[in-house]
Amino acid sequence: MGHRLFSWAVHMCLLSTALFSEDQELKFLDEPSSVFVDAESDGLASFRCSASPKAAETMWLHGGQLLLEGSPGVLKLSRHRLQVRVASNASSGPHQPSHSYQCAAQVRELLMLSNPATAIVAALTPFAPQEDIHVSVTAGNTAVVPCKLPHSIPPAVSEFIFTNSSVNKTTGRYHIMPSGSLQIHSSTIWDSGVYVCTAHNPLIRKRVTASHKVFLTVHEPAAEEPPTFTSVPPQLVNAVTGSNVTVECAANGNPPPNITWSKEGGHLPRTRHRVVLGNLEIVSVHFRDNGHYICSASNRLNTIFASKTKLVVQELPHIVTPLQNQFVLHGGELRLQCSVQGNPLPVVHWLHNGKRVHHTSHITVEDNAIHVKRMTKHQSGIYQCFATNFLGTVSSSARISVLALNESRILDKSVYVDDGEENEQHSINGAAENAGKKKDGHKRKKSKGVKLVLPSRPEISRLSDDSVMVRWSVPHNDGLPISFFKVQFRDVSNPRSHWRTVEEDVPPHIHSHAVLGLKAGGKYRFRIVAVYSNNDNKNGPNSIKFMLHKDPPKRKPIQGPIIKHVKAESPSAITLFWEYADVDAVEVEGFYIYYRLTQSAGDYLKVTVAGFNTRSHTVTYLLPDTSYDIKMQCFNVAGASEFSNICTHKTLALPSTGEKKEAPPPELPEPTDNSDRDVPYIVLGVVLAVVLIVLTVSIVLCILRRRDKRRSVQSTTSDHNSNLQQNGHIGNGEYFTAQSRIDITINPLDSIELSELSREKYAAVIVTQLSNGHRISPRDMSADGVIVRAED
């Protein structure tokens, strides 16, 4: 009786574990992303969403409210797609609540929400009214043509008109700065003139031109001049971690002053900074780059210092420790901690099955944690924490299952089974061996007559000093379905050790799992246990003996690739060319390419390029006429290298639709003397023409002869046919006379309704009848005009 109760408990445990493994896979495969919207054009915004498992239902929310067909602004609403129209008078901004949309995924009582996506209304306002500006500079210095850009979403880029020509990109001596100003290196008197600034928003393809002008005068040097600043660094500069930042500084003097930068109480980043035309550039900004920076200009007459510039490094929200799935006993306590980072510090809020968690008598919400004092079945489900600052939102989720006492898991932390270096079959529960036996001591075979496909021998790779990644495969499973996997390991360096079972269940479609808590220097064997739908289980073969080295046997690459050339292929594609010198003698498996909008503060998008010998790749699906920051890494199984140099490049603009290009005149072939070469072709053409004429005449004579023969046959059988017709019969192979009541049609298609046929079907019918002598019926044709059957 005790054995039966224990076996029932084990089966209940395995069943609940299998259900947990299935439900815990509720997750988003594709979450909606924020998009820019041109409200002055079509104002359309599209979002996509998909979730796993396939049984999951997806819904759309706007401002926390469920969207339905016919809701205001909704054009298309389906399970995986939402299309809305944003009003042209809608307010702009990346975090407007009125433009926030979310996707919800639900399986039974479980519900989770995606990160919010925003329809960001693109805009470009006119320049503010301003008086004309006069700038004077000594030849040989850097001339600065100022341009204060108007409000634009996304930020506009500046262009300049000078002597009826356009300066729209950094080239040669012209450098367009992030602030919008134009810096002219080593200016000459030929640079003097009138400059007009234009702001360009490439997303909405809109330009506005300033009403004021900038008059630049470049004069020849006379007497020596001490340095003076012509472009003063701003007092505050904000930058997002991982982005590039440029702090502008320019000075005038005779001789031209030398500009240097320093950091108060620290040093400039050694390998990540450079000074270009006096401007400080820092790539891949880190938190340690926070601080005050000072620009100084000096020549032999004097040295001057600009006011301090404070660099504030901001960071997108980041969840340090993701939430983990848990089992909690009924009446027990639940504590969840959501450790986050970010600057500004993110605000955290909690959801339970899609609903906001508030402070109550038995639920405590404090900063980044929640504490439920007494768990009930109603408190089970999906818990999510969302961390938000003005840069964005991230989230983490966990499935919390509340079990009654009779549903408690009986998974042991250490299973006492001898290894003996053999692949003996053991249960994943300590007493399941006895529970599976009959009273007479013979083992009951639950899998009798059922095929159980075993997992393969696992492969092991090192993750850290105390963890490994276990990977396996499953052959084509034409047997009993697998509910989940369990990972077991044993320290073979200790002869008294036993097999231990990792607590987490691995879903059947996942064939890898990280094992934590190991000892550096230990020797381990691993194996995979498959638990089947009938609650039976079998373990696969043991792995080979694995030594967990304290230091990785394979080093990650240190030196990254060098981007040598970037080329705009089209309005939506850019090709990178790079070099990689194997100075570390470390094997590389591939490269990572990171890219994002130059004016964006968001995360980089990543493309993986496989192959050590690859030296170029084309990045696609980019915006037209848009500048991108691009950087790279190389990687192997041990990790990724340092970042490469950052290149900025612009995609091609879309071709103008308003201008019609004149077709070039046709190229006429030059007259050449090919008379001798053409003689064989002329002879061949004449011969083919003669053969064609003879063939045509033969066909016509044959048709006339057959017609005469048919008339003679009809005249000899007319009397016989008339008698047959009076009796209501006609012989096989005979002909009707004109007295017979028949339907005559002059249409060669006979009963085919031409109005029901497309041009392609009509042509197919005619060609087939004329060539094969068959009669085609419309029902013998497929929907695409293909003839499937013909009557003789």
C-alpha positions in Angstrom: 0.0 0.0 0.0 2.8 2.4 0.9 4.5 1.6 -2.5 1.3 2.4 -4.3 0.9 5.8 -2.5 4.4 6.7 -3.2 4.2 5.7 -6.9 1.0 7.8 -7.2 2.8 10.8 -5.7 5.7 10.4 -8.0 3.3 10.2 -11.0 1.4 13.3 -9.8 4.7 15.1 -9.5 5.8 14.1 -13.0 2.5 15.1 -14.4 2.5 18.5 -12.8 6.1 19.0 -13.9 5.2 18.1 -17.5 2.3 20.6 -17.4 4.6 23.2 -16.0 7.2 22.6 -18.7 4.5 23.1 -21.4 3.0 26.2 -19.9 6.2 27.9 -18.9 7.0 28.3 -22.6 4.5 31.1 -22.9 6.8 33.8 -24.4 7.0 36.3 -27.2 8.8 35.3 -30.4 8.3 38.7 -31.9 7.5 41.8 -29.9 6.2 45.1 -31.4 8.9 47.8 -32.0 8.6 51.6 -31.9 8.3 53.2 -35.4 8.5 56.7 -36.8 5.3 57.9 -38.5 5.0 60.7 -41.1 1.7 62.1 -39.9 1.6 64.7 -42.7 1.7 61.9 -45.3 -0.2 58.7 -44.7 0.3 58.6 -40.9 0.4 54.7 -41.0 2.1 52.8 -38.2 2.4 48.9 -38.3 3.3 46.6 -35.4 3.9 42.9 -35.4 3.6 40.3 -32.6 3.8 36.5 -32.3 4.0 34.2 -29.3 4.7 30.6 -28.3 3.2 28.1 -28.0 1.0 28.0 -31.1 -2.1 27.8 -28.9 -1.4 31.2 -27.4 -3.9 33.9 -28.2 -2.6 37.4 -28.9 -4.4 40.7 -28.4 -3.6 44.4 -28.8 -3.7 47.1 -26.2 -3.7 50.9 -26.6 -3.0 52.9 -23.5 -3.9 49.8 -21.5 -7.3 49.3 -23.2 -8.1 46.4 -25.4 -8.3 47.3 -29.1 -11.1 45.9 -31.3 -12.1 46.1 -35.0 -13.5 49.5 -35.5 -11.6 51.2 -32.6 -10.6 54.8 -33.4 -7.5 54.8 -35.6 -7.4 51.1 -36.2 -7.1 50.1 -39.9 -6.1 46.5 -39.7 -6.2 44.2 -36.6 -5.2 40.6 -36.7 -3.6 38.0 -34.5 -0.1 39.0 -35.5 -0.4 42.5 -36.9 -1.8 45.9 -36.0 -2.0 48.8 -38.4 -3.1 52.2 -37.1 -3.3 55.8 -38.5 -1.9 58.6 -36.4 -3.6 62.0 -36.7 -1.5 64.7 -38.3 -2.2 67.0 -35.4 -0.9 64.4 -32.9 1.7 65.6 -30.5 5.3 64.5 -31.1 7.6 62.6 -28.7 8.9 59.1 -28.3 7.1 58.4 -25.1 3.6 59.9 -25.6 1.1 57.6 -23.8 -1.5 58.3 -26.5 0.8 56.6 -29.0 1.8 53.5 -26.9 0.8 50.0 -28.0 1.3 46.6 -26.4 0.7 43.0 -27.4 -0.8 40.5 -24.9 -0.3 36.7 -25.1 -2.6 34.3 -23.3 -2.9 30.6 -22.7 -5.8 29.7 -20.4 -5.4 31.8 -17.2 -1.8 32.7 -18.0 -1.3 36.2 -19.6 1.7 38.4 -20.3 2.4 41.7 -21.9 5.1 42.8 -24.3 7.3 45.8 -23.9 5.4 48.9 -25.1 6.0 50.2 -28.6 5.4 53.8 -29.6 4.3 55.4 -32.8 6.7 58.4 -32.9 5.4 61.2 -34.9 8.1 62.6 -37.1 8.3 66.4 -37.4 10.4 69.3 -38.6 9.6 72.9 -37.6 10.9 76.0 -39.3 14.0 77.9 -38.3 13.5 80.5 -35.6 13.8 84.1 -36.9 17.3 85.4 -36.6 19.5 88.3 -37.7 22.2 87.8 -40.3 25.5 86.6 -38.8 29.0 87.9 -39.7 32.0 85.7 -39.1 35.7 86.8 -39.6 38.6 84.5 -39.4 42.3 84.6 -40.3 43.4 82.4 -43.2 44.9 79.1 -42.2 42.5 78.7 -39.2 39.4 76.6 -38.9 36.4 78.7 -40.0 33.1 78.0 -38.2 29.8 78.7 -40.0 27.2 78.4 -37.2 23.7 76.9 -37.8 21.2 76.4 -34.9 19.0 73.5 -36.2 15.3 73.7 -35.5 13.2 71.1 -33.6 13.1 67.8 -35.5 12.1 64.2 -34.8 14.3 62.4 -35.6 17.1 65.0 -35.3 17.7 66.9 -38.6 21.0 67.1 -40.4 22.3 70.4 -41.7 23.2 71.3 -45.2 24.7 74.5 -46.6 24.3 76.5 -49.8 27.4 78.4 -50.9 27.9 80.1 -54.3 24.9 78.2 -55.7 26.4 74.8 -54.7 25.4 72.5 -51.9 27.6 71.3 -49.1 25.6 68.3 -47.6 28.3 66.0 -46.2 31.7 65.9 -44.6 34.3 65.8 -47.4 37.7 67.3 -47.9 38.1 70.5 -45.9 34.3 70.7 -45.1 33.1 69.1 -41.8 29.4 69.1 -40.8 29.3 68.8 -37.1 26.6 67.2 -34.9 25.5 70.7 -33.6 24.7 71.6 -37.2 27.6 74.0 -37.8 30.0 73.8 -40.7 33.8 73.8 -40.0 36.2 74.6 -42.8 39.7 73.3 -42.2 42.6 75.6 -43.2 40.4 78.3 -44.6 41.4 80.5 -47.5 40.1 83.8 -48.9 38.3 81.8 -51.5 36.0 80.5 -48.7 34.7 84.0 -48.1 31.1 84.5 -49.1 27.4 84.0 -48.1 26.3 80.7 -46.5 22.7 79.6 -46.1 21.8 76.7 -43.7 19.2 74.1 -44.5 17.8 71.5 -42.1 16.9 68.1 -43.6 14.8 65.4 -42.0 15.6 62.3 -44.2 12.8 60.2 -42.7 10.0 62.5 -43.9 12.1 63.8 -46.8 11.5 67.4 -45.8 13.8 70.4 -45.8 13.5 73.9 -44.3 15.8 76.8 -45.1 16.9 79.4 -42.6 15.8 83.0 -43.3 19.1 84.5 -42.2 22.4 84.3 -43.9 26.0 83.9 -42.6 28.6 86.2 -44.1 32.1 84.6 -43.8 35.2 86.8 -44.3 38.6 85.1 -44.5 41.4 87.7 -44.4 45.1 87.2 -44.9 47.2 87.2 -41.7 48.8 90.5 -40.8 50.3 90.9 -37.4 50.4 88.1 -34.9 47.2 87.4 -32.9 46.7 85.6 -29.6 44.2 82.8 -29.7 40.5 83.4 -29.3 37.6 80.8 -29.4 35.4 80.8 -32.4 33.4 77.8 -31.2 33.0 77.4 -27.4 32.2 73.9 -26.1 28.8 73.6 -24.4 28.5 73.4 -20.6 26.6 70.1 -20.7 26.8 67.1 -23.1 24.6 64.0 -22.7 25.6 60.7 -24.2 24.3 57.1 -24.0 26.6 54.2 -23.2 28.0 52.6 -26.3 27.4 55.7 -28.5 29.9 58.2 -29.9 30.1 61.8 -28.6 31.7 64.9 -30.2 32.5 68.0 -28.1 33.2 70.9 -30.5 35.9 73.4 -29.9 37.6 75.8 -32.4 39.9 78.8 -32.1 41.4 81.6 -34.2 44.9 83.2 -34.1 48.1 83.9 -35.8 49.9 81.6 -35.9 46.9 79.2 -35.8 46.6 77.9 -32.2 47.0 74.3 -31.2 43.9 72.8 -29.4 44.3 70.2 -26.7 41.8 68.5 -24.3 42.1 67.3 -20.7 39.8 65.7 -18.2 39.5 67.1 -14.7 40.8 64.7 -12.1 41.5 62.0 -14.6 42.7 61.0 -18.1 41.2 60.8 -21.5 40.4 57.3 -22.6 43.6 56.1 -24.2 42.3 54.1 -27.1 38.9 55.5 -27.5 39.5 59.2 -28.1 40.9 61.5 -30.8 41.0 65.2 -31.5 39.9 66.1 -35.0 40.2 69.8 -36.0 40.2 70.7 -32.3 37.0 68.7 -31.6 37.1 65.9 -29.0 35.6 62.6 -30.2 35.0 59.7 -27.8 33.9 56.4 -29.2 31.8 53.7 -27.3 31.2 55.9 -24.3 31.5 54.2 -20.9 30.3 55.2 -17.4 33.8 56.0 -16.4 33.8 58.7 -19.0 31.5 60.8 -16.8 33.2 64.0 -15.7 34.4 67.5 -16.7 36.5 68.1 -19.8 38.5 71.3 -20.6 39.5 72.6 -24.0 42.6 74.8 -24.3 44.0 76.8 -27.3 47.6 78.0 -27.4 50.1 79.6 -29.7 53.4 81.3 -28.8 51.5 84.5 -27.7 49.1 83.0 -25.2 47.2 80.0 -23.9 43.4 80.2 -23.1 41.0 77.8 -21.5 37.3 77.3 -22.3 34.8 76.8 -19.5 34.4 73.2 -18.3 32.1 70.8 -20.2 30.3 68.2 -18.1 29.8 64.9 -19.8 26.8 62.9 -18.4 26.7 59.3 -19.6 23.2 57.9 -19.7 22.2 54.2 -19.8 19.2 52.3 -21.1 17.3 50.2 -18.5 18.9 46.9 -17.9 17.7 44.0 -15.7 20.8 42.5 -13.9 19.2 39.3 -12.7 16.2 38.0 -14.7 13.3 36.5 -12.8 13.2 32.7 -12.5 10.3 30.2 -12.6 9.4 28.9 -9.1 7.2 26.4 -7.3 5.6 27.7 -4.1 3.6 25.7 -1.6 0.0 26.7 -0.9 0.2 29.1 2.1 3.9 29.8 1.6 5.6 33.1 0.9 6.8 34.5 -2.4 9.6 37.0 -2.8 10.6 38.4 -6.2 13.5 40.8 -6.7 14.0 42.7 -9.9 17.6 44.1 -9.9 17.9 46.9 -12.5 20.5 49.4 -13.7 20.2 52.5 -15.8 20.8 56.2 -15.8 18.4 57.8 -14.9 17.5 55.1 -12.4 14.6 53.1 -13.9 11.2 53.0 -12.3 10.0 49.5 -11.7 6.4 48.3 -11.7 5.0 44.8 -11.5 2.2 42.9 -13.3 0.5 39.6 -12.5 -1.2 38.0 -15.4 -1.3 41.4 -17.2 -2.7 43.3 -14.2 -0.9 45.9 -12.1 0.3 44.6 -8.7 -0.6 47.1 -5.9 0.3 47.2 -2.2 -2.3 45.4 -0.1 -2.5 43.8 3.4 -0.8 40.6 2.2 1.2 42.0 -0.7 4.1 44.3 -0.2 5.6 46.3 -3.1 8.9 47.9 -2.2 11.2 49.5 -4.7 12.3 46.7 -7.0 10.8 43.8 -5.0 7.4 42.3 -4.1 6.6 40.1 -1.2 3.4 37.9 -1.1 2.9 36.7 2.5 0.4 33.9 1.8 0.3 32.3 -1.6 -3.0 30.8 -2.9 -4.0 29.3 -6.3 -5.2 32.8 -7.3 -1.7 34.1 -6.9 -0.2 31.6 -9.4 0.6 32.7 -13.0 2.9 35.0 -14.9 4.7 37.7 -12.9 6.5 40.5 -14.8 8.6 43.4 -13.8 9.0 46.4 -16.1 11.9 48.9 -15.7 11.5 52.2 -17.5 13.4 55.5 -17.9 13.1 58.1 -20.6 15.4 56.1 -22.9 13.2 52.9 -23.0 11.6 50.0 -21.2 12.8 46.4 -20.5 11.0 43.6 -18.7 11.5 40.1 -17.2 8.9 37.4 -16.5 8.6 34.2 -14.5 5.9 31.5 -14.1 5.0 31.0 -10.4 3.1 27.7 -9.7 1.3 27.2 -6.4 1.1 23.6 -5.3 -1.0 21.9 -2.7 0.8 19.7 -0.2 -0.2 16.5 -2.1 1.3 18.0 -5.3 4.7 18.8 -3.8 7.6 18.0 -6.0 9.5 14.9 -5.0 12.6 15.8 -7.0 15.7 14.9 -5.0 18.8 17.1 -5.0 21.1 14.1 -5.1 20.1 10.7 -6.5 22.0 7.8 -5.0 22.7 5.6 -8.0 25.9 3.8 -8.8 27.5 4.7 -12.1 30.0 2.0 -12.8 30.8 3.8 -16.1 27.8 1.9 -17.6 24.6 3.3 -19.1 22.2 1.6 -16.7 18.6 2.8 -16.8 17.6 4.5 -13.6 14.6 6.6 -12.5 15.1 10.2 -11.8 13.5 9.7 -8.4 15.3 7.8 -5.7 12.5 5.4 -4.9 11.0 5.0 -8.3 12.9 1.8 -8.9 11.0 0.1 -6.1 7.8 1.9 -7.0 7.9 0.3 -10.4 8.1 -3.3 -9.2 5.3 -5.7 -8.5 4.9 -7.5 -5.2 6.9 -10.5 -6.3 9.9 -8.3 -6.9 9.8 -8.3 -10.7 10.1 -5.0 -12.4 7.0 -3.7 -14.1 7.7 -2.4 -17.6 5.6 0.6 -18.3 7.2 0.9 -21.8 6.4 -2.6 -22.9 5.4 -2.5 -26.5 6.1 1.2 -26.8 9.1 2.7 -28.6 11.1 5.1 -26.5 13.7 7.2 -28.5 16.7 8.1 -26.3 18.6 11.4 -26.4 22.2 11.3 -27.7 25.4 11.4 -25.8 25.7 15.0 -24.5 28.5 17.4 -25.6 30.0 19.6 -22.9 31.6 23.1 -23.2 32.8 25.4 -20.5 30.9 28.6 -19.6 32.8 29.8 -16.5 34.9 28.4 -13.7 31.8 26.8 -12.1 29.4 26.2 -15.0 29.2 24.3 -18.3 26.8 24.2 -21.2 25.4 20.7 -22.0 24.1 20.1 -25.5 22.4 17.0 -27.0 20.2 15.9 -29.8 17.3 13.5 -30.3 17.0 11.3 -33.4 13.8 11.3 -35.4 11.2 10.5 -32.7 8.7 8.1 -34.1 8.0 6.7 -30.7 6.3 8.0 -27.5 6.4 11.8 -27.2 8.9 13.3 -24.8 7.4 15.6 -22.1 10.6 17.1 -20.9 14.3 16.3 -20.2 16.3 16.2 -17.0 20.1 16.8 -16.8 22.2 14.6 -14.5 25.8 14.9 -13.6 28.4 13.1 -11.4 31.8 14.0 -10.0 33.9 11.1 -11.2 37.0 12.4 -9.4 35.2 11.3 -6.2 34.6 7.5 -6.3 31.9 7.9 -3.5 29.9 10.4 -5.5 26.5 9.8 -6.9 24.4 11.1 -9.8 22.8 14.4 -9.1 19.8 15.8 -11.0 19.4 19.4 -12.0 16.2 20.7 -10.6 14.9 22.6 -13.7 12.9 20.8 -16.4 14.1 21.3 -19.9 11.2 21.5 -22.5 11.2 18.9 -25.3 12.1 21.3 -28.1 15.2 22.7 -26.2 18.4 20.6 -26.4 20.8 22.5 -24.3 21.0 23.5 -20.6 23.5 25.4 -18.4 24.6 23.4 -15.3 25.8 25.7 -12.5 27.5 25.2 -9.1 30.3 23.0 -10.3 33.9 23.0 -8.9 36.8 24.3 -10.9 39.3 21.4 -11.6 36.6 18.8 -11.1 36.0 15.9 -13.5 32.4 15.2 -14.5 30.2 13.0 -16.5 26.8 14.1 -17.8 23.8 12.3 -19.2 20.3 13.3 -20.3 17.1 11.7 -19.0 14.0 11.8 -21.2 10.6 11.8 -19.5 7.9 10.5 -21.7 4.2 11.2 -21.9 3.3 8.0 -20.0 5.6 9.3 -17.1 8.2 6.6 -17.9 11.8 7.8 -18.2 15.1 6.6 -19.7 18.5 8.1 -19.7 20.8 8.4 -22.7 24.5 7.4 -22.9 27.0 9.1 -20.6 29.2 11.8 -21.8 32.9 11.5 -22.0 34.8 12.5 -18.9 35.0 16.4 -18.8 37.6 18.4 -16.9 36.4 21.8 -15.8 39.5 23.9 -16.1 39.9 27.0 -14.0 41.2 28.9 -17.0 39.4 28.3 -20.3 41.3 25.9 -22.6 40.3 28.3 -25.5 40.8 32.0 -25.2 38.5 34.6 -26.7 39.9 37.0 -29.2 41.3 40.3 -27.9 42.0 42.3 -30.9 38.9 43.2 -33.0 38.6 43.6 -36.8 39.3 46.9 -38.5 36.7 48.4 -40.8 38.6 49.6 -43.9 35.8 50.7 -46.2 32.1 51.3 -46.2 30.0 51.6 -49.4 26.4 52.6 -49.8 24.9 50.0 -52.2 21.3 51.3 -52.4 18.8 53.4 -50.4 18.5 50.4 -48.0 21.8 48.6 -48.0 25.4 49.3 -47.0 28.4 47.0 -47.6 31.3 46.7 -45.1 34.8 45.7 -45.9 37.1 44.8 -43.0 40.5 43.3 -42.2 41.4 41.0 -39.3 44.9 40.3 -38.2 45.3 37.1 -36.2 47.8 38.7 -33.8 46.5 36.6 -30.8 46.8 33.2 -32.5 43.2 32.6 -31.4 40.8 30.8 -33.6 37.9 33.0 -34.7 34.5 31.5 -35.7 32.8 34.7 -37.2 32.0 38.3 -36.8 29.3 40.5 -35.2 28.2 43.7 -37.0 26.5 46.3 -34.9 24.6 49.2 -36.5 22.2 52.0 -35.5 21.1 55.5 -36.6 23.8 58.0 -36.0 21.3 60.3 -34.2 19.8 57.5 -32.2 20.5 56.7 -28.5 19.0 53.2 -28.7 20.6 49.8 -28.8 22.6 48.6 -31.7 21.1 46.0 -34.0 23.4 43.0 -34.4 24.1 40.8 -37.5 26.1 37.6 -37.2 28.5 36.8 -40.0 29.8 33.2 -40.0 33.2 32.2 -41.2 36.8 33.1 -40.3 37.7 34.1 -43.8 34.7 36.4 -44.5 35.9 40.0 -45.1 32.7 41.8 -46.4 29.0 41.8 -45.7 26.0 43.8 -46.8 23.6 45.1 -44.2 20.1 45.5 -45.5 16.7 46.9 -44.5 18.1 50.4 -43.8 16.4 53.7 -44.1 17.1 55.8 -47.3 19.4 58.9 -47.1 20.2 58.1 -43.4 23.5 58.1 -41.6 24.4 55.0 -39.5 27.1 54.2 -36.9 28.7 50.8 -37.6 31.1 48.8 -35.5 32.2 45.1 -35.3 33.5 42.3 -33.1 35.0 38.9 -33.9 34.0 35.9 -31.7 34.5 32.3 -30.8 33.0 29.9 -28.3 34.9 31.6 -25.5 33.5 35.1 -26.1 33.8 38.2 -28.3 36.7 40.6 -28.9 36.9 44.3 -28.3 35.0 46.6 -30.6 36.5 47.7 -33.8 36.7 51.3 -35.0 33.3 53.0 -35.5 32.4 54.1 -39.0 29.6 56.4 -40.0 28.1 56.1 -43.4 25.0 57.3 -45.2 22.6 55.2 -47.4 21.8 56.5 -50.9 18.8 58.8 -51.3 15.7 57.5 -53.1 15.6 58.5 -56.8 13.5 61.6 -57.5 10.1 60.8 -59.0 9.4 64.4 -60.2 12.2 64.6 -62.8 12.0 62.5 -65.9 15.3 61.3 -67.3 15.8 61.7 -71.0 16.4 58.4 -72.7 19.9 58.3 -74.2 20.0 58.2 -78.0 20.2 54.7 -79.4 23.7 53.6 -80.2 24.0 53.0 -83.9 26.4 50.3 -85.0 29.4 51.5 -86.9 29.4 50.4 -90.6 31.8 47.6 -91.1 32.7 45.5 -94.1 31.1 42.1 -93.2 30.0 41.1 -96.7 32.2 38.0 -96.8 31.2 37.0 -93.3 27.4 37.3 -94.1 27.4 35.1 -97.2 26.8 31.8 -95.4 23.9 33.2 -93.5 22.2 34.6 -96.7 22.5 31.1 -98.3 21.0 29.4 -95.3 18.1 31.9 -95.2 17.2 31.3 -98.9 17.3 27.5 -98.4 14.9 27.7 -95.4 12.5 30.0 -97.3 12.3 27.5 -100.2 11.6 24.6 -97.8 8.9 26.5 -96.0 7.1 27.4 -99.4 7.2 23.8 -100.5 5.8 22.6 -97.2 2.9 25.1 -97.3 1.9 24.1 -100.8 1.9 20.4 -99.9 -0.4 21.0 -96.9 -2.9 23.0 -99.0 -3.0 20.2 -101.7 -3.6 17.5 -99.0 -6.5 19.4 -97.5 -8.2 19.9 -100.9 -7.8 16.2 -101.7 -9.3 15.1 -98.4 -12.3 17.4 -98.9 -13.1 15.9 -102.4 -12.9 12.4 -101.0 -15.3 13.3 -98.2 -17.9 14.6 -100.7 -17.9 11.5 -102.8 -18.4 9.3 -99.6 -21.4 11.5 -98.6 -23.1 11.2 -102.0 -22.9 7.3 -102.0 -24.3 6.9 -98.5 -27.1 9.5 -98.5 -29.9 6.9 -99.3 -28.7 4.6 -96.6 -28.5 7.3 -94.0 -32.0 8.6 -94.7 -33.4 5.1 -93.9 -31.5 4.9 -90.7 -32.7 8.3 -89.6 -36.3 7.4 -90.1 -35.9 4.4 -87.6 -34.1 6.6 -85.1 -30.7 4.9 -85.4 -27.4 5.7 -87.0 -24.4 3.5 -87.5 -21.1 4.0 -85.8 -18.7 6.0 -88.0 -21.5 7.2 -90.3 -22.4 10.9 -91.0 -25.6 12.9 -90.5 -27.1 14.5 -93.5 -28.6 18.0 -93.7 -32.0 16.6 -92.7 -30.8 15.6 -89.3 -31.7 17.9 -86.3 -28.3 18.9 -85.0 -26.8 22.0 -83.4 -24.3 23.7 -85.6 -21.7 26.2 -84.4 -19.1 28.0 -86.3 -17.1 28.6 -83.2 -14.1 26.3 -83.2 -14.2 26.1 -79.4 -17.6 24.4 -79.6 -19.3 24.6 -76.2 -16.7 26.7 -74.4 -18.1 30.0 -73.0 -15.5 32.6 -74.1 -16.7 35.1 -71.5 -15.6 32.6 -68.8 -12.1 32.3 -70.2 -9.1 34.6 -69.7 -7.0 35.6 -72.6 -4.4 33.1 -71.6 -6.9 30.2 -71.4 -8.5 31.1 -74.7 -5.1 31.0 -76.4 -4.3 27.7 -74.8 -7.5 26.1 -76.1 -7.0 27.3 -79.6 -3.4 26.2 -79.8 -4.2 22.8 -78.3 -7.2 22.1 -80.7 -5.3 23.1 -83.8 -2.2 21.2 -82.9 -3.6 18.0 -81.4 -7.0 17.7 -83.1 -8.6 17.4 -79.6 -11.7 19.2 -78.3 -11.2 21.1 -75.1 -13.9 21.7 -72.5 -13.6 24.4 -69.8 -13.9 21.8 -67.1 -10.8 20.2 -68.4 -8.8 23.3 -67.5 -7.3 24.3 -64.1 -7.7 27.7 -62.6 -4.3 28.8 -64.0 -5.1 27.8 -67.6 -3.4 24.4 -67.6 -5.2 21.7 -69.6 -5.6 18.6 -67.5 -7.7 16.4 -69.8 -8.8 16.5 -73.5 -11.4 14.6 -75.3 -10.5 12.9 -78.6 
